[in-house]
Amino acid sequence: MKVHPELDFYPPSQDFAKKFIAPFKQYFHPEFFGIDEVDASRPAMYVSNHAVMGVLDVYPFGIELYLRKGIILRALADSNHFKIPLWRDFLAHRIGVVEASRKNCSALMERNENLVVFPGGTREVCKKKGEAYELKWQDRNGFVMMAMQHGYDIIPVAAVGAEEAFTITKDADEILNHTLPGWILRQTGLADTIFKGGELLPPMVKGVGNTIFPKPVKLYFSFGKRISTKKYKDCYHDPDAQELIKTRVELSLLKQFKHLFEIREEAKDSIMKRIINVVNSKG
């Protein structure tokens, strides 16, 4: 097995992680389903959906896995993150993020590390109005191909709640067509060359009031059953085999979304019933 010392990462203590996440838990009250069934002895590729703005998804369940199971997730992130001085050092050395590439992905798998990927990438972060919880994976089969090549299990992780932490006030289409900055981007050609016609243009959002501080929504995370890729190891280049595994991952996430939506509605109904009971008791 190759060592790849350039990818070494030494996580903070669990005590530090617990203190770090404590204010977050008090604000968002996250719940985790299926985490107790995760087998920490078997490395896997965790595949999840990105929420709008991408700030409330990976680290809550990543830290929870670390605290409960001792699992350290190595996130594969867009190369643009690593073009920013200081930020790239923070990502790599403080939280173990690795620049997304087939070479780095293979290296991590050769080390039997646990990975987390967001196939939707920037497109899911830059959602438009009405696209909450839509998987924007298009023809992105790279993550499936890598898992198949190395015989890695895939664990789908569904995240619900973060989409409601922000309200999109103007999406990419509205910014490009109805604002001065958008007009400039179109006239200079940057809308196409950098933002791919708006597909990768972040929306304008608001959270609490007119600020961008996220609303105190409750977050839900669900860990699906492992999806084995071992029997497809010899045909990892086959597009049909890739699509088969990818579809299984997508269906797992969609089913988990549905389950978490139901749990959330039940919780809302329960709270409403308690409020009504309190009102009636004092009436």
Backbone hydrogen bonds, N-H to C=O, Kabsch-Sander energy under -0.5 kcal/mol:
donor,donor_aa,acceptor,acceptor_aa,energy
7,L,4,H,-2.1
8,D,5,P,-1.8
17,A,13,S,-2.3
18,K,14,Q,-2.6
19,K,15,D,-1.9
20,F,16,F,-2.7
21,I,17,A,-2.2
22,A,18,K,-1.0
25,K,21,I,-2.4
26,Q,22,A,-2.1
27,Y,23,P,-1.5
28,F,24,F,-2.8
29,H,25,K,-2.2
31,E,219,L,-2.0
33,F,221,F,-3.0
37,E,34,G,-0.7
38,V,35,I,-1.3
40,A,38,V,-0.9
42,R,39,D,-1.3
45,M,153,D,-2.8
46,Y,44,A,-0.7
46,Y,115,L,-3.5
47,V,45,M,-0.5
47,V,155,I,-2.0
48,S,117,V,-2.1
49,N,157,V,-0.8
53,M,125,V,-2.3
54,G,51,A,-1.8
55,V,52,V,-0.5
61,F,57,D,-1.0
62,G,58,V,-2.3
63,I,59,Y,-2.5
64,E,60,P,-1.7
65,L,61,F,-2.1
66,Y,62,G,-1.7
67,L,63,I,-2.7
68,R,64,E,-2.7
69,K,65,L,-2.4
70,G,65,L,-0.7
70,G,66,Y,-1.0
71,I,65,L,-1.5
73,L,71,I,-0.6
74,R,114,N,-2.6
75,A,73,L,-0.7
76,L,116,V,-1.8
77,A,75,A,-0.6
77,A,98,V,-2.5
81,H,78,D,-1.6
82,F,79,S,-1.0
83,K,80,N,-1.5
84,I,81,H,-1.1
87,W,85,P,-2.6
88,R,84,I,-2.4
90,F,86,L,-2.5
91,L,87,W,-2.5
92,A,88,R,-2.3
93,H,89,D,-2.7
94,R,89,D,-0.5
94,R,90,F,-1.9
95,I,90,F,-1.1
95,I,91,L,-0.8
97,V,91,L,-2.8
98,V,75,A,-3.2
100,A,77,A,-3.1
105,C,101,S,-2.5
106,S,102,R,-2.6
107,A,103,K,-2.2
108,L,104,N,-2.3
109,M,105,C,-2.1
110,E,106,S,-2.4
111,R,107,A,-0.9
112,N,109,M,-1.6
113,E,108,L,-2.3
114,N,72,I,-0.7
115,L,44,A,-2.0
116,V,74,R,-1.6
117,V,46,Y,-2.6
121,G,118,F,-1.9
123,R,120,G,-1.0
124,E,120,G,-1.0
124,E,121,G,-0.8
125,V,121,G,-1.3
126,C,122,T,-2.5
127,K,124,E,-0.7
127,K,125,V,-0.7
131,E,128,K,-1.7
134,E,131,E,-2.1
136,K,134,E,-0.7
137,W,135,L,-1.1
140,R,137,W,-3.0
141,N,139,D,-1.5
145,M,141,N,-2.5
146,M,142,G,-2.3
147,A,143,F,-1.9
148,M,144,V,-2.7
149,Q,145,M,-2.6
150,H,146,M,-1.7
151,G,147,A,-0.5
151,G,148,M,-1.0
152,Y,147,A,-2.8
153,D,43,P,-0.6
154,I,227,I,-2.2
155,I,45,M,-2.5
157,V,47,V,-3.0
158,A,156,P,-0.5
158,A,222,S,-2.3
160,V,220,Y,-2.9
164,E,161,G,-1.3
165,A,162,A,-1.3
167,T,206,K,-3.1
168,I,166,F,-0.5
169,T,167,T,-0.7
169,T,204,M,-2.5
170,K,204,M,-1.5
175,I,171,D,-2.6
176,L,172,A,-2.6
177,N,173,D,-1.9
178,H,174,E,-2.1
179,T,175,I,-0.9
182,G,175,I,-0.5
183,W,179,T,-2.1
184,I,180,L,-2.4
185,L,181,P,-2.3
186,R,182,G,-2.2
187,Q,183,W,-2.7
188,T,184,I,-2.3
189,G,185,L,-0.6
190,L,185,L,-0.6
191,A,185,L,-2.2
192,D,189,G,-0.9
193,T,189,G,-2.5
194,I,190,L,-2.1
195,F,190,L,-1.7
196,K,192,D,-0.8
197,G,191,A,-2.1
198,G,191,A,-0.9
198,G,195,F,-1.3
199,E,196,K,-1.4
200,L,195,F,-2.2
201,L,198,G,-1.4
204,M,170,K,-3.2
206,K,167,T,-1.8
207,G,211,T,-4.3
208,V,213,F,-3.0
209,G,207,G,-0.5
211,T,208,V,-2.2
215,K,165,A,-2.2
217,V,215,K,-2.4
219,L,28,F,-1.4
220,Y,160,V,-3.0
221,F,31,E,-2.4
222,S,158,A,-2.3
223,F,33,F,-2.9
224,G,156,P,-3.2
224,G,222,S,-0.6
227,I,154,I,-2.5
228,S,226,R,-0.6
232,Y,229,T,-2.0
233,K,230,K,-1.7
235,C,232,Y,-1.5
236,Y,233,K,-0.9
238,D,235,C,-2.0
242,Q,238,D,-2.3
243,E,239,P,-2.5
244,L,240,D,-1.9
245,I,241,A,-1.9
246,K,242,Q,-2.7
247,T,243,E,-2.4
248,R,244,L,-1.7
249,V,245,I,-2.1
250,E,246,K,-2.5
251,L,247,T,-2.7
252,S,248,R,-2.0
253,L,249,V,-2.1
254,L,250,E,-2.5
255,K,251,L,-2.5
256,Q,252,S,-2.1
257,F,253,L,-2.7
258,K,254,L,-2.1
259,H,255,K,-2.1
260,L,256,Q,-2.7
261,F,257,F,-2.9
262,E,258,K,-2.0
263,I,259,H,-2.1
264,R,260,L,-2.5
265,E,261,F,-2.3
266,E,262,E,-2.3
267,A,263,I,-2.0
268,K,264,R,-2.1
269,D,265,E,-2.5
270,S,266,E,-2.3
271,I,267,A,-2.2
272,M,268,K,-2.4
273,K,269,D,-2.3
274,R,270,S,-1.9
275,I,271,I,-2.2
276,I,272,M,-2.5
277,N,273,K,-2.4
278,V,274,R,-2.2
279,V,275,I,-2.6
280,N,276,I,-2.8
281,S,277,N,-2.3
282,K,278,V,-1.4
283,G,279,V,-0.6
283,G,280,N,-0.6
